[in-house]
Amino acid sequence: MIRKIIEIDEEKCDGCGLCAAACHEGAIGIVDGKAKLLRDDYCDGLGDCLPVCPTGAIRFVEREAAAYDEAAVKERMAKKAPASGCLGAKAQAIDRPQENAPAQTGPASELRQWPVQIKLVPVNAPYFDGAKLLVAADCAAYARANFHAEFMREKITLIGCPKLDEVDYSEKLTEIIKSNDIKSLIIVRMEVPCCGGIEHAAMVALKYSGKFIPWQVVTLATDGTVKEI
């Protein structure tokens, strides 16, 4: 069949492994220091790998390819050892005990998972199950001094900048909301016009996820004050 599938330019690939970590289907592996599409029927054509590639080595093409085989992917992933690639992009939960915690200097961090970048986070990370989701402009935490305690507490935090990343987050966020038991969503953006992209992506994701969950948008002025809720 003719369908949309990824193609990897080996000359551009630097072997960083970010694409392998981002592909929740396990369709990409690092072979001899280069990213490889392991099998056509492992690629679902959604392209989680595209925005994380730092060299632009991955693109979509339409060609003759085997149909995506979800059953084969699930069987393989059940047997598969943790994927190789950039260890910094490996999904992990961070335990934040609220009681009997040792004293520390300064305010406590409220970050509960890694990674935090929208373009790096795996769609089916286990910490999304039952999560209250915070989608925030990455400038917001610098503008608002109390950002951790005020917005991040007991939430899974995803950050991004649509202007710098030059990517539409809506497809990735749609898959995250659609594929997981997300309980609520709060979007925190800056008042600058380019930051509207992150709000738009989240609204599109809510619409196309087919789910109805509580949501809220908070806009911060550049001096950190809350401008609009």
Residue, then its C-alpha position, 0 to 999 in steps of 0.5 A: m500500500i502507498r502510505k505516509i512513512i518516515e525517511i531518515d537521511e543518514e548523511k544528516c544523522d548524528g546518531c544522538g538517539l533522540c528520535a529512538a527515544a521519542c518513538h513510542e512504537g519502537a520503530i527506530g533504532i541506532v545501528d552503527g551510530k546512525a538512526k534506522l527505521l527498523r521495519d515499515d510496519y512498526c511506523d505509525g506515521l504520526g511523526d513523534c520523531l520529527p520535531v526532536c531531530p536536531t539535524g533535520a535528518i527525518r522527513f515524511v515521504e509517501r511510498e509503498a510500505a507495509a501497513y502499520d501493525e499495532a499488534a506486532v508493535k505491542e508484542r515487540m515492545a512488551k519484550k523489548a529492553p529499554a531503548s538505547g539513545c539519549l539517556g536524558a530523554k528517558a521518561q521517568a517519574i520524580d517522587r516528591p514526598q510532601e510530608n517528613a521531607p528533609a529540610q532544604t535551602g530555598p523553595a522546593s521543586e515541584l517537577r514530577q517527571w522528566p523530560v518536560q519539553i513537549k517535543l521530547v516527552p513520550v506520548n504513553a509515559p506512565y506518569f500521564d495516567g490520572a495526571k493533572l496536566l500543565v502545558a506552559a510556555d517555557c518563559a513563564a517559570y522565569a517571569r513568575a517567581n512562585f511558578h512551581a508552588e502556584f502552577m506545578r504542584e501535583k501536576i505533570t508539566l510540559i513546556g515549549c516555545p512555538k516560536l523557537d521550536e518552529v513546530d505545531y504541538s497540537e498533534k502531539l498534545t492530542e495524542i497525549i490527551k487521547s491516549n491517557d487518563i488526563k484529569s484536567l488541563i491548565i495552560v500558562r502562556m505569556e502575553v506576547p503574541c507568539c505565545g498564542g501558539i501554545e494556547h492554540a495547540a492545547m485547544v486544538a488538542l482538546k477538541y480533537s482528543g474527543k474528551f471533555i476535561p476541565w481546562q483553564v488558560v492563565t496569561l502572564a504579563t512580561d513582569g510576571t503578574v497574572k494578566e488574564i484567567 
